[in-house]
Amino acid sequence: MILRIHHLELLKQQLANFPIVAVLGARQVGKTTLARQLEDGWDGPKRYFDLEDPDDQARLADPAFVLRELKGLVVLDEIQLRPDIFSLLRVLADRPHAPARFLILGSAAPELLKHTAESLAGRVVFHELDGLALHEIAQGISSSDWLDTRWLRGGFPRALLADNAQLSREWRDAFIRTYLERDLPQLGINLPALTLRRFWTMLAHYHGQTWNGSELARSLGVSDKTVSRYLDILEGTFMTYRLMPWHANVGKREIKSPKVYVADTGLLHSLLSISDQDALLAHPKCGASWEGFILHEVIRRTDAKQGEVFFWSVHAGAELDLLILQDGRRLGFEIKLTRSPKVTASMRSSKETLKLDHLYVMCYGTGEPWPMSEGVTAVPASCLAAEQWLPIR
């Protein structure tokens, strides 16, 4: 078991300041394990309810009667299965002296859990849990090729830590099927599994490209509005994410559509029928897969929030894979699948046009960062596992 110390410490702080903390993330990403780890270190009364367990469902037949009497830490797992509890949590959170703290775990974003926004505003803080990050697994995987393993298999614990690549692939294939056939209907989303699977697979082939809903709609034989809804569903359940464009207002024809990424590289590779490292390196989407992988890791390590991360691109060709606006600074990141990156004209253009404080070229491999030119530093991907991974801030 890999201890996710950063998340545990943050959850403790959040529970000290808010009566309700919601841990949100994809199914099987490790929310339950994290909650159990928090329970183990909790000083005081604690109670755990799994809302998929028939026994716990029976115990909560009258949730007001049960939850009102509890003190300490109360964990409600798979909260999206019981939206009726949200209004009760509002009442319990408003009690004087807050005798209980509630940790709720869910597999859908607040936009899909409509009752959350309506009932718990001002009382809940959201904590998003992704798959295992490079800095979490570097010491937990004995294999020397841990970087390639994480890239190929993705961050879901059972896929990443499987005994071999075949078992990992089988788990991911089963996850995709269960997500489409069971998880979405449980959220009240009733769409033909085959149709959404086709859309998801097509989206995998567009991974790292700007969103073109009209083209996807024509391929599926549906409307633009329908494919936008499909994308919203996948994003709301943490299967995909969008990176918004930055407009520099420099008089150039800038790209104004978002880029779309499959959130987990393991699922991306399963959707693309990529079975091993050799097949990945030979696949046309190899570079885009690497870009999405490192981009997601950089965003996590910088603790960048929505509204702080962008990409920039102009029709003439200059582009920047990732722009982070944080603490009054502009940090640029260019992602290259090479061990020996070079400073390009596009890099110079983005650095000058966007007035970057520093440009990092994230490259493949291990080792120490090195300066490429004034204000430009090459950073091997393995540095993302280090405690201090950026040489200059």
VEXGU-312152 format. One record per residue (C-alpha): residue number from 1; residue in one letter; y, x, z. Coordinates in Angstrom, 2 decimals, padded with zeros to 5 digits. Each point is the difference from the previous one (the first is absolute). Layout:
<nodes>
  nr rest       v       u       w
 NUM    a       Y       X       Z
...
</nodes>
This chain:
<nodes>
  nr rest       v       u       w
   1    m  000.00  000.00  000.00
   2    i  003.45  001.31 -000.94
   3    l  002.70 -000.58  002.60
   4    r  003.21 -001.25 -001.59
   5    i  002.26  001.46  002.66
   6    h  003.32 -000.66 -001.75
   7    h -000.79 -003.71 -000.37
   8    l -001.28 -000.26  003.59
   9    e  003.18  001.52  001.44
  10    l  002.21 -002.22 -002.14
  11    l -001.93 -003.13  001.01
  12    k  000.44  000.86  003.68
  13    q  003.75  000.33 -000.49
  14    q  000.18 -003.28 -001.91
  15    l -002.02 -001.89  002.62
  16    a  002.38  001.31  002.67
  17    n  002.97 -001.48 -001.85
  18    f -001.35 -003.17 -001.62
  19    p -002.20 -002.80  001.36
  20    i -001.88 -000.20 -003.32
  21    v -001.03  002.81 -002.35
  22    a -001.61 -000.86 -003.33
  23    v -002.18  002.66 -001.62
  24    l -000.25 -000.86 -003.68
  25    g -002.13  001.66 -002.66
  26    a -002.80 -000.52 -002.47
  27    r -003.41 -001.15  001.15
  28    q -002.25  002.83  001.23
  29    v  002.92  002.47  000.21
  30    g -000.60  000.68  003.70
  31    k  002.09 -002.57  001.88
  32    t -002.84 -001.03  002.33
  33    t -000.95  003.61  000.74
  34    l  003.63  000.82  000.79
  35    a  000.25 -003.01  002.33
  36    r -003.20  001.04  001.79
  37    q  001.37  003.52  000.44
  38    l  003.19 -001.46  001.47
  39    e -002.08 -002.19  002.33
  40    d -001.94  003.02  001.25
  41    g  003.21  001.65  001.19
  42    w  001.66 -003.17  001.31
  43    d  000.75  000.00  003.73
  44    g -000.44 -003.57  001.23
  45    p -001.66 -003.27 -001.00
  46    k -001.01 -000.44 -003.65
  47    r -001.76 -002.60 -002.10
  48    y -001.18  000.13 -003.61
  49    f -000.58 -002.96 -002.33
  50    d -001.53  000.36 -003.47
  51    l  000.95 -003.17 -001.86
  52    e -002.87  000.53 -002.45
  53    d -002.50 -000.11  002.89
  54    p -001.36 -003.55  000.54
  55    d -000.17  000.60  003.77
  56    d  003.66  001.01  000.17
  57    q  000.92 -002.92 -002.25
  58    a -001.68 -002.30  002.52
  59    r  001.78  001.68  002.92
  60    l  003.32 -000.66 -001.72
  61    a -000.69 -003.65 -000.80
  62    d  002.89 -000.68  002.37
  63    p  002.09  003.17 -000.44
  64    a  002.82 -001.12  002.32
  65    f -002.41 -000.46  002.92
  66    v -001.61  003.45 -000.52
  67    l  002.93  002.21 -001.01
  68    r  002.51 -001.35  002.54
  69    e -002.03  001.39  002.91
  70    l -000.53  003.51 -001.38
  71    k  001.89  003.10  001.12
  72    g  000.26  003.53 -001.31
  73    l -001.05  000.73 -003.57
  74    v -001.30 -002.84 -002.18
  75    v -001.34  000.88 -003.45
  76    l -000.42 -002.67 -002.68
  77    d -001.88  001.39 -003.00
  78    e  000.24 -001.65 -003.47
  79    i  002.89 -002.19  001.12
  80    q  000.45 -001.41 -003.53
  81    l -003.07 -002.18  000.64
  82    r  001.84 -001.91  002.76
  83    p  003.61 -000.62 -001.09
  84    d  000.24 -002.75  002.62
  85    i  000.15  002.69  002.71
  86    f  003.37  001.36 -001.20
  87    s  002.05 -002.80  001.54
  88    l -001.85  000.44  003.28
  89    l  000.71  003.74 -000.01
  90    r  003.72 -000.76 -000.26
  91    v -000.19 -002.02  003.21
  92    l -002.06  002.64  001.81
  93    a  002.31  002.80 -001.14
  94    d  003.02 -001.79  001.48
  95    r -001.42 -000.23  003.52
  96    p  001.92  001.84  002.74
  97    h -001.22  003.51  000.81
  98    a -002.45 -000.06 -002.98
  99    p -003.33  000.05  001.91
 100    a -001.92  000.74 -003.24
 101    r  000.55  002.11 -003.09
 102    f -001.58 -001.25 -003.20
 103    l -001.39  002.30 -002.68
 104    i -000.80 -002.04 -003.10
 105    l -001.89  001.42 -002.96
 106    g  000.31 -001.46 -003.49
 107    s -000.98  000.72 -003.58
 108    a  003.04 -001.49 -001.71
 109    a  003.68  000.85 -000.12
 110    p  002.53 -002.19  001.87
 111    e  000.95 -001.70 -003.27
 112    l -003.51 -001.47 -000.21
 113    l -000.16 -000.69  003.74
 114    k  002.87 -002.48 -000.27
 115    h -000.33 -001.22  003.57
 116    t  000.70  003.51  001.28
 117    a  003.52  000.15 -001.38
 118    e  000.71 -003.57  001.05
 119    s -001.41  000.10  003.53
 120    l  000.29  003.56  001.27
 121    a  003.34  001.23 -001.31
 122    g  001.56  002.37  002.52
 123    r -003.17  000.18  002.06
 124    v -002.32  001.99 -002.26
 125    v  000.07  003.48 -001.52
 126    f -002.18  000.82 -002.99
 127    h -002.11  003.14 -000.19
 128    e -001.56  000.67 -003.41
 129    l -003.28  001.93 -000.03
 130    d -001.05  001.86 -003.16
 131    g -003.20  001.84 -000.77
 132    l -000.71  003.36  001.60
 133    a  002.74  002.50 -000.84
 134    l -000.48  003.66 -000.85
 135    h  001.37  001.19  003.34
 136    e -002.46 -002.31  001.79
 137    i -003.12  001.17 -001.82
 138    a  000.64  003.72 -000.50
 139    q -001.68  000.80  003.32
 140    g -002.49 -002.87 -000.13
 141    i -001.87  000.80 -003.23
 142    s -002.24  003.04 -000.05
 143    s -000.02  000.31 -003.80
 144    s  002.17  002.78 -001.43
 145    d  001.11 -002.28 -002.85
 146    w  001.52 -002.62  002.33
 147    l  003.07 -000.37 -002.22
 148    d -002.06 -000.90 -003.08
 149    t -002.27 -002.21  002.09
 150    r  002.95 -002.02  001.31
 151    w  001.45 -000.29 -003.50
 152    l -003.26 -001.16 -001.57
 153    r -001.26 -002.34  002.71
 154    g  003.29 -001.38  001.34
 155    g  001.01 -000.60  003.60
 156    f -002.26 -002.84  001.17
 157    p -001.98  001.60  002.85
 158    r -003.44 -001.20 -001.11
 159    a  000.59  001.09 -003.60
 160    l  001.47  003.37  000.97
 161    l -002.58  000.87  002.67
 162    a -003.08 -001.23 -001.89
 163    d -002.92  002.47 -000.12
 164    n  000.33  000.50 -003.74
 165    a  002.06 -001.04 -003.03
 166    q -002.50 -002.67 -001.08
 167    l  000.16 -001.81  003.35
 168    s  003.79  000.20 -000.08
 169    r  000.07 -001.55 -003.47
 170    e -002.39 -002.78  001.04
 171    w  002.14 -000.81  003.04
 172    r  003.17 -000.20 -002.10
 173    d -001.67 -002.21 -002.61
 174    a -001.20 -002.34  002.75
 175    f  003.48 -000.02  001.56
 176    i  001.60 -001.10 -003.28
 177    r -002.50 -002.80 -000.42
 178    t  000.37 -001.22  003.59
 179    y  003.79  000.15 -000.21
 180    l  000.04 -002.21 -003.09
 181    e -002.75 -002.43  001.00
 182    r  000.57 -000.37  003.75
 183    d  003.17  001.58  001.35
 184    l  002.48 -001.67 -002.34
 185    p -001.47 -003.52  000.45
 186    q  000.26  000.51  003.78
 187    l  003.75  000.46 -000.51
 188    g  000.14 -003.27 -001.91
 189    i  000.31  001.78 -003.36
 190    n -002.36 -001.75 -002.36
 191    l -000.10  001.84 -003.30
 192    p -002.98  000.71 -002.27
 193    a -001.41  003.32  001.23
 194    l -000.84  001.09 -003.54
 195    t  003.58 -000.57 -001.21
 196    l  001.57  001.94  002.85
 197    r -002.59  002.77 -000.43
 198    r  001.02  000.30 -003.67
 199    f  003.66  000.16  000.96
 200    w -000.65  002.59  002.71
 201    t -002.00  002.14 -002.43
 202    m  002.74 -000.25 -002.63
 203    l  002.53  000.95  002.67
 204    a -002.07  003.11  000.77
 205    h  000.50  001.08 -003.62
 206    y  003.77 -000.46  000.51
 207    h -000.06  001.97  003.28
 208    g  003.18  002.08  000.28
 209    q  001.74 -001.75 -002.91
 210    t  002.98 -002.32  000.00
 211    w -000.83 -003.67  000.44
 212    n -000.34 -001.94 -003.25
 213    g -001.01 -003.50  001.03
 214    s  000.35 -001.43 -003.51
 215    e -002.54  002.44 -001.43
 216    l -002.51 -000.70  002.75
 217    a  000.58 -003.74 -000.32
 218    r -000.76  000.11 -003.73
 219    s -003.18  001.96  000.61
 220    l -001.20 -002.52  002.58
 221    g  001.20 -003.04 -001.90
 222    v  002.18 -001.25  002.85
 223    s  003.74 -000.27  000.70
 224    d  002.31  002.73  001.29
 225    k  000.43 -002.04  003.18
 226    t -003.76 -000.06  000.55
 227    v -000.46  003.78 -000.24
 228    s  002.97  000.49  002.33
 229    r -001.77 -002.24  002.51
 230    y -003.20  002.04 -000.40
 231    l  001.96  003.18  000.72
 232    d  001.66 -001.58  003.04
 233    i -003.44 -000.91  001.37
 234    l -001.40  003.50 -000.45
 235    e  003.11  001.52  001.54
 236    g  000.06 -002.48  002.87
 237    t -003.57  000.99  000.91
 238    f  000.76  003.75 -000.26
 239    m -002.00  000.62 -003.17
 240    t  003.00  001.08 -002.10
 241    y  003.60  001.02  000.53
 242    r  003.16  000.22 -002.05
 243    l  002.44  002.91 -000.12
 244    m  003.48 -001.18 -000.86
 245    p  002.32  001.84 -002.43
 246    w  003.18  001.75  001.10
 247    h  003.16 -000.67 -002.01
 248    a  002.30  003.02 -000.01
 249    n  002.72 -001.66 -002.13
 250    v  000.40  003.11 -002.12
 251    g  000.48 -001.70 -003.34
 252    k -003.59  000.61 -001.07
 253    r -002.59 -002.59 -001.01
 254    e -002.01 -000.08  003.21
 255    i -003.39 -001.65  000.55
 256    k  000.56 -003.17  002.04
 257    s -003.56 -001.32  000.47
 258    p -002.09  001.07  003.02
 259    k -003.03  002.23 -000.23
 260    v -003.30 -001.50  001.14
 261    y -002.77  001.87  001.83
 262    v -003.43 -000.93  001.32
 263    a  000.44  000.87  003.68
 264    d -003.33  001.73  000.58
 265    t -001.26  002.64 -002.42
 266    g -003.63 -000.76  000.87
 267    l  000.40 -003.61 -001.11
 268    l  001.94  001.18 -003.05
 269    h -002.87  002.26 -001.02
 270    s -002.56 -002.78  000.53
 271    l  002.03 -002.38 -002.17
 272    l  000.15  002.73 -002.68
 273    s -003.77  000.70  000.35
 274    i  000.64  003.60  001.07
 275    s -003.05  001.20  001.92
 276    d  000.61  003.65  000.89
 277    q  002.51  002.85 -000.11
 278    d -001.01  001.15 -003.48
 279    a  000.47 -003.50 -001.40
 280    l  003.36 -000.25  001.76
 281    l  001.32  003.26 -001.44
 282    a -001.04 -001.08 -003.51
 283    h  001.51 -003.50  000.25
 284    p  003.32 -000.85 -001.75
 285    k  001.36 -001.42  003.29
 286    c -000.74  003.18  001.96
 287    g  003.64  001.11  000.16
 288    a  001.22 -003.48  000.94
 289    s -002.67 -000.21  002.70
 290    w  001.14  003.31  001.49
 291    e  003.63 -001.14 -000.14
 292    g -000.74 -003.23  001.88
 293    f -002.09  001.84  002.57
 294    i  002.59  002.65  000.86
 295    l  002.93 -002.42 -000.27
 296    h -001.56 -002.28  002.62
 297    e -000.73  002.96  002.29
 298    v  003.57  001.31 -000.26
 299    i  001.46 -003.41  000.83
 300    r -002.20 -000.20  003.08
 301    r  000.77  003.51  001.23
 302    t  003.75 -000.52 -000.33
 303    d -000.25 -003.38  001.79
 304    a  002.14 -001.40 -002.81
 305    k  000.59 -003.73  000.14
 306    q  000.40 -002.59 -002.72
 307    g  003.48  000.40 -001.40
 308    e -000.15  003.78  000.42
 309    v -002.51  000.85 -002.76
 310    f  000.53 -000.20 -003.77
 311    f -000.86  001.61 -003.29
 312    w  002.56  000.89 -002.67
 313    s -000.45  000.10 -003.74
 314    v  002.11 -000.25 -003.14
 315    h -001.13 -000.97 -003.48
 316    a  001.05  003.41 -001.28
 317    g -002.81  001.60  002.00
 318    a  001.37  001.40  003.28
 319    e -001.74 -001.38  003.06
 320    l -000.81  000.54  003.66
 321    d -003.26 -001.23  001.50
 322    l  001.39 -000.70  003.46
 323    l  003.49 -000.16  001.49
 324    i  000.33 -000.40  003.77
 325    l  003.38 -000.91  001.49
 326    q -000.28  000.73  003.70
 327    d  002.44  001.02  002.74
 328    g  002.78  000.53 -002.51
 329    r -002.10  002.39 -002.11
 330    r -001.44 -000.30 -003.49
 331    l -003.43  001.57 -000.33
 332    g -001.75  000.09 -003.37
 333    f -003.73  000.38 -000.61
 334    e -001.66  000.83 -003.30
 335    i -003.80 -000.20 -000.03
 336    k -002.04  002.29 -002.25
 337    l -003.77  000.35 -000.40
 338    t  000.13  003.76 -000.35
 339    r -000.23  003.04  002.24
 340    s  002.88  001.79 -001.76
 341    p  002.90 -002.41 -000.64
 342    k  003.08  001.05 -001.95
 343    v  003.59 -001.13  000.31
 344    t  000.65 -002.35 -002.93
 345    a  003.10 -001.35 -001.67
 346    s -000.82 -003.42  001.46
 347    m -000.01  001.46  003.50
 348    r  003.35  001.67 -000.53
 349    s  001.44 -003.23 -001.42
 350    s -001.21 -002.15  002.91
 351    k  001.20  002.53  002.58
 352    e  003.48  000.11 -001.54
 353    t  000.35 -003.68 -000.88
 354    l -001.27 -001.32  003.33
 355    k  001.73  002.73  002.03
 356    l -003.20  000.80  001.87
 357    d  000.22  002.00  003.22
 358    h -003.37  001.50 -000.89
 359    l -002.76 -000.49 -002.57
 360    y -003.65  000.45  000.95
 361    v -002.66  000.48 -002.65
 362    m -003.25 -001.27  001.52
 363    c -002.86  001.81 -001.72
 364    y -003.77  000.20  000.17
 365    g -001.85  002.40  002.28
 366    t  000.42  001.81  003.30
 367    g  002.25  002.72  001.36
 368    e  003.60  000.40  001.13
 369    p  003.15 -001.41 -001.66
 370    w  002.04  002.35 -002.17
 371    p  003.54 -000.13 -001.45
 372    m  000.19 -000.70 -003.75
 373    s  003.78  000.14 -000.42
 374    e  003.15 -000.84  001.93
 375    g -000.67 -003.28  001.83
 376    v -003.51 -000.41 -001.48
 377    t -003.20  000.70  001.98
 378    a -003.64 -000.30 -001.03
 379    v -002.20 -001.58  002.69
 380    p -003.83  000.02 -000.33
 381    a -001.56 -003.37  000.83
 382    s -001.98  001.47  002.90
 383    c  003.32  000.47  001.85
 384    l  000.07 -003.77  000.51
 385    a -002.65  000.53  002.66
 386    a  002.19  002.42  001.98
 387    e  002.12 -001.07  002.96
 388    q  003.12  001.48 -001.59
 389    w -000.64 -000.48 -003.70
 390    l  003.50  000.20 -001.50
 391    p  001.41  003.56  000.09
 392    i  003.62 -001.21 -000.37
 393    r  001.53 -003.26  001.27
</nodes>
